[in-house]
Amino acid sequence: MLYLTITHNIRCVHWWNWGDIMQLENNGVKEIAKGFGLPVIGDGSHIWFFRTQSGIFYYDFYINHYIALGWDLIPASLVSNDKRSYDDKKEDVSELYPEEKRPGLILGQMETFYNKMQAGDLVVIPAMGGKRIAVGVLGNIASEIVHQYPDDEYERCEYKHKRSVKWLKQIDLWTDVYLLRVLRAQQTISDITEYAEMIYRNLHPCYVSENALHLTLVKKTESDYRAKDNIDLQTSILAIHSLVSEYYGVPDQSGSIVVKTAVGSPGFLEIILPYVPTSVITAICTIRAIIGKTTSNDGKTNTGIMAILTKGNELLNDHSARKKAEAEIKQIEANTEKIKAETAYTEALTRKVNAEAESIEISNMYALTATSGIAEKSKVIRTAAVQSGISIDSPLEEVS
């Protein structure tokens, strides 16, 4: 299999076996995504849903960057005391709140708040009516919160148990009925990590997870979503992925692209692409097509597309060069220590990574054909998006 990497001035030829470059494919996706400004998620953190007393404390939590839990009579030391059994702690809760019939539920909430919820996890809180949420990064336990006093009055929460939060985004749920239904079914504190993709597609319009690239398009208008626009949009994305794959000389995996949709008026369209570098390039081309930024400084679409492909090349080459350097360092260390087995292994690894770092020749005529095809499909995407009211959330307008 011919694997292609393009630079402006260096062209050479090398044939690779596709199986030999799978390590590069898997390890390079995140670096390329970050190079284009796309977020990468999947560090093992949890996502928590945290109620706000039917939305009463939502505004206070949001503007003052915290969340709080009641049960003020229960000291934090009771929860953290490892010398007392669960049943002993539950009995203590019963003594503090004799009118409560479920002391185990109260203790469970306290243990979740102090022990299971970790700094760096995401937390989601609902506004009154449940049609809006805020998503933030959970911080540490906070002893005091300084309440801001804006012109409009709001209900302040006086609960004792508090944690700081760095809020990332407020999300209106009218475009995602699936997430709305899921959140309505949650308890006071719930681990909703299993619904992570629903949260992330609203938090990040385009992101890379552990095994896929997710691109979410939003329809905010109430106009009809015509079948022609839908077909043009999706077939053009498939075509771009195929063209990008041909350009780089790798197998076309456009057949693995999955679409999840709830496109009403309004609604969303989530496109899930396979975990390969060509998916990143496809997503960037699609994003720039939808927001109308496929042209370069000279006003030409073809050169704008070529700039994206070239940047992808540079990121891939940077990645493979680092892999090469790491392998060579390991070889030197192995030789120094006279460990024959390790030396043999690292030599093999070095040969493999050196091969990954080589560039491949593409004819100017073929490069022109590929970029012209991508440019043409980008225009179709732009037209379909404009006519149907499909857009990308504003944070991605800064994607390079």
Salt bridges, closest charged atoms under 4 A:
GLU31 OE2 - HIS319 ND1 3.02
GLU31 OE1 - ARG322 NH2 2.20
ASP60 OD1 - HIS147 ND1 2.97
ASP92 OD2 - ARG84 NH2 2.94
GLU111 OE2 - LYS89 NZ 3.99
GLU158 OE2 - ARG156 NH2 3.89
ASP172 OD1 - ARG132 NE 2.86
ASP176 OD2 - ARG201 NE 2.85
ASP191 OD2 - HIS46 ND1 2.81
GLU197 OE1 - LYS260 NZ 3.48
GLU210 OE2 - LYS30 NZ 3.37
ASP229 OD2 - ARG226 NE 3.09
ASP232 OD2 - LYS228 NZ 2.70
ASP252 OD1 - HIS241 ND1 3.87
GLU270 OE1 - ARG201 NH1 3.01
GLU270 OE2 - HIS214 ND1 3.09
GLU358 OE1 - HIS14 ND1 3.45
ASP393 OD2 - LYS169 NZ 2.95
ASP393 OD1 - LYS220 NZ 3.54
